[in-house]
Amino acid sequence: ERFNKEMRVATLSCVLAVIVLPVVGPGAQDNQDVNALLSRPIALAWSFFILGVFLVSTICMFTRDLRNPENAAFAEKCLFGVNVFASVLTPTMARAMVIVRGVPQTVLIAGYIIIQPLLGFESMLESVAVPSRGKFVPMCSAGTVLLNAITGIIIWDDWDVTNSHIAYICILLQILLSVYLLSDADFFKEQDKLARRASRRTFNSVISVKMLEPLDMIEELEDDYEEGGKGSTYGSTDMHKLLE
């Protein structure tokens, strides 16, 4: 596959952003109270949202025939849910595993082990069910980066230990824009179509005016000819020259 200048620059931009992210992003947080963090209403709501989307997407992945070309659009949404939300769940579970002890830790380890083969199956199904991997893979990467950042802020209080809030937001935006340049997605396609249509209408208007100019000259000469009389040498001569 040949990489153009935009793809190369976007790749380098994404790599640089990932290198800088640990410097400007959230710092290490030791001895966090997982129960207190997860007991907050907003953290509970976000956790159930992430888990719910993952479970629904996983059920659809096994119950629907995603390899059927007629279900291509649904397959992209379903596999996107499995890929992205599993990629958000696993680092959150891994982070909680080293903090909690006892039964909760065992449940997290079991869940983490179960998710891994599901991701492997999703990758195999993705290779035959997704028509445009050039758009799907970058969109999954962008979704994972964004949801992981939101999860860290909502559940783990990453915002309070972020070294530079503005730089953190800018780095996340840089990653998202880099992924967008690498993808086949085009969110400005409709605007480009409207701009091309406007340019085409303007061009057609100019051409129409240019084509009407000789007709206007003919009408003026006809008027001069009629006013000067049919025997007028001036009118008849100019008229014949223009018609020729």
N, C-alpha and C positions, 0 to 999 in steps of 0.2 A: 504494500500500500504506500502510495506517495503522499508525503506530508508537505502541504504548502506553507507559506510564510506565516499565515495566521495560526495554523495549528502548532507550529514550532514555537512561536512567541507565547501562545497560550499555555503550552506545556511548561516552558521555562518560568512563566509567571506563576503557575500553580505550584511548581517545585519551590520557588523562592518563598511563596506565601506559607507553605507547610513548614519550611525551615524557620521562619520568623514567628509562626504561631505560638510555639511554647514560650518564646521570650516575652511577647506582649499579652499572651492569653492568661488563663487562670493559673494560679500557683498551686502547690501541693497543700492538701488539707488532711491533717492527721487527727485521729481520735474523734471522728464525726459520729454523732448519735443517729444511726440509720432510722431507728424507730421514730425519733422526733422529727426527722426530715420527711419521712414518708407519711406521717400522721397528719400533716398539713393538708387542708382541703384541696388546694391547687396542685400539690404534688400527687395526691391520690387521684384526682381527676386526670392529670396528665399520664400517670402510670397506667390507669385503666384504659385510656385512649390508645396508648401505644400497644398495650397487650391485646386490646380488642381488635384493632385493625390487623395485627399480625395473625391472630387466631382466625378471623373471618377470611383473610387472604389465603391462609394455609388450607382451610376447609375447601374453599373454591378451587384451589390448585389441585386437590385430589378428587373433587366431585365433578368438575367440568372438563370437557374435552378441549383443552387449550391448544392442541396441535391442529385442530380444524381451522383452516384459513378464514372461515366465516367468523370465528371468535377471536380474531387477531387483536382487535381493539380491547376487548375484555381481558385477553391474556396479558397485554402490556400492563393494564391497571392492576391485575391480580398479582403478577410476578413482581411488579414494582412494590406493592405492599409487603410481600414476603421479604424481598431483598433489603429494602430500606429499613423497615421496622425491626427486622431481625438484627440488622447491623447496629441499630440503636439499642436494642435490648441487651445484646451480648456484652458490650463494654460496661453498661450499667450494672448488669448482674455480676460481672467480674469484679467491679469496684466494690460492690456490696459484699461479695464473698470473703474478701480479706478483712472485713470489718466485723461482720456478725459471726456468731458461734452457735453450735448446737443444731437443732432441727432446721431453722431458717437457712443456715449455711448448706445443709444437705439438700434442701429443696432447690436452692439456687444452683448447686453443682449439677443436680439431675436435669434441671431445665436447660442449663448451658450445654450439657452433653446432647440432649435431644435436639436442640436447635441446629447443631452443626451438620448432621446428615440432611436435615430439611433444606439448609442452604445449598448443599451439594446437589440435591435433587432439583432444586430451583434453577441452578446454573445449567444443568443438563437440559431441562425443559425449555429454558430461555433460548438455547441455541437453535431449537427447532420451531418454537412458537412465536418468537418476536421477529417481525419482518425487518425492522430497522434497528440494528444493534448500535449503529453509529449515533443514534439519538437516545436509545434506551440506557446504555451504559453510563454516559456522562450525566444524564438526568438522575440516575440512581446515586451517583457519586455526590452530586449537588444536594440531593435530598438528604443523604446520610450526614453530610457536613452540617447542614442547617438544623436538622432535628437533633443531632448530638449536641450542638451548641445550645439549643433551646432547653434540652433535657438537663444539661449541666447547670443552666441558670435557674430553672424551676425547681429541680429536685436537690441538687448538690450545692446550691448557693455559690456557684462559680463567679457570679457577678461581684460578690463582695471581696474576692481575692484576685480579681483581674488586675494586672499591672497597669494597663492603659485601656480604658473603655473605648475611646475613639479609635485607637489603633486596632483593637480586637475586632470592632465592627468593620473597619476598613479591610482588614485581612480576610475576614469571612466573605465580604463582598468581592474582593479580588479573586478568591477561590471560585465563587459562584460564576463570576464573569468569565474566568478562564475555562471553566467547564462548559459554559454556554458557547464559547468560541470553538471548542473542540467537538461540539455536537452538531447534528444536522438540523436541530430545531431552529426555527426562525419566527420569533414573536412579532416581528415588524413586517411580515409578509403582506398583510392587508393594507398597511400604510403605503408600502412600496407599490402595490397594485393601484391604489388610488392616485398616487403621484404619477405613475406611468399613464394612467387614463387621462389625467389632467393635461399632461404634456402632449398626449396624442390628440386630444381635442384642440389644444392650442395650435398644434402643427396643422391639423386639418383646416382650422379656421384661416390660418395664414395662406395655405394653398388655395382655399376657395376664393379668398380675396384676390390673389394673384391671377387666378383663372378668370375672374370677373372683370378685371381691368380692361382687357381687349374688347369685351362686350360693351363696356361703358364708352370706350372710344368710338366704337362703331355707331352707337346710338347718337353720340354727339355729332359725328360726321353726317349721319342721316338727317339730323335736325338742320345742320348747316346747309346741306344739299337742298333740303326742301325749302328753306328760307331763301337761298340764293337762286332757286329756280333750277329746273331740270337741265337747262342749257348752260349752267355755270360750269366753267372749266375747272375752277378751284375745287368745288365739291366733288365732282365726278372723278377727277384725277386722284385726290387723296383717298377717296373711297376705294377705288380700284387698287391703289397701292396697299392699303390696309388689308383688303380681302386677299390680295396675292400673298 
